Amino acid sequence: MNQPDAPEPDHYFTARPASAEERRTVAVRLAGRDVEVEVASGVFSPGRVDLGTQVLLREAPQPPATGDLLDLGCGWGPLALTMALESPDATVWAVDVNERALGLVRRNAARLGLGNVRACLPDEVPADVTFAAVWSNPPIRVGKEVLHGMLRTWLARLAPAADDDAAGGAWLVVQRNLGADSLARWVDAELGAPLGVTVARAASAKGYRVLRVTR
């Protein structure tokens, strides 16, 4: 029986984690490549690609080749780095409130020779940028009010997807027992008409749902 990921030892969704940084290098597989990245305490999943992110990386199609792409709640960067590797002509925005996480993303992008990654705080993303695709393992443990505010803000910046666009939209991975189905219902009820979005379950694996939201 699948067990949920263990709670993080520090508040990874705060601006400046209290724990010592303790950076180290680990080997991971991203975009079909074996690479080394820097991780640290005080960020989400400090030491591996967590199970939910693995599910999203396996189930989401290759991201759009061009345009602006968003990793919302990037942590040390597995989603952003994968998008940048797979779509070198796109601009990948890695967004997080955790400044330690953003520093790791910058170092990891430099380590992998990725000049198309922009790691920044939410307010640092230019207001006129819209996203061809959003990938996110959202921080469910911040609570519904904060989570819903995040999704309301960033899903409003989705670019409309063409009928034959299989890769566009927002791809969200959420544990089933942490409210994936209720979150899908909330997106449909609260954001569907105001933002012109639809939500569908794209996949289900290892106790997780992958939701796709399109405009």
C-alpha positions, 0 to 999 in steps of 0.5 A: 500500500502506498504511503504518503510522503513524510512531512517536511522537517522545516517550513519549505513554504516560508521565505527564509527557512530556519534550518541550516542550509547544508547544501549537498549534491545528489544524482537524479534522472531528469528528462531521460538524463542522469544529472547531478543537482544541488539540494539543501534542507529547508526546501521541499523534498531535500534529497530526491525527486519526490513521488508526486513529482515523479508521477507528474514527470511521467504522466505530463506530455513534453512541454510546449517547445516555445513560449513561457512555461511556469513551475509553480512552487519549484523547490530545488527545481526538478520540474523547471529543470526538466522543462528547460531540458526538454524545451530549450527554446522556451523560457522557464519561470521557476517561482517559489516564495522560498529564497533558498529554493530559488538559489538552488534552482539558479545553481542547478540551471547553471550546473546543467548549462540551462540559460533559459531558466528564470528563478524568481519570487512571485512578484518578480514575474512581469505582469504581462507574461502568460504561460503556455504551460504550468507544471506544479506539485502545489504546496497543499500543506499551506492550507486551502486559503493560500492554495486557492489564492495561488491557483486563482492568481496563476491559472488566470495567466494561462494562455488559451490552448488550441484544440489540438494542443496536447501539452498546454494548460496547467498540469497539477499533481495532488495526493488523492488522500490530501484532497485532489478530487475536492480541489478539482471540484473547487477549480471547476466551481470557483474558477471555471466560469470566471477564468474560462477554464476547465479541469479534467483528471489526466492520470491517476497513479501511486496515490496521486491524481494529475489534473489538467486545467485548460483555458 
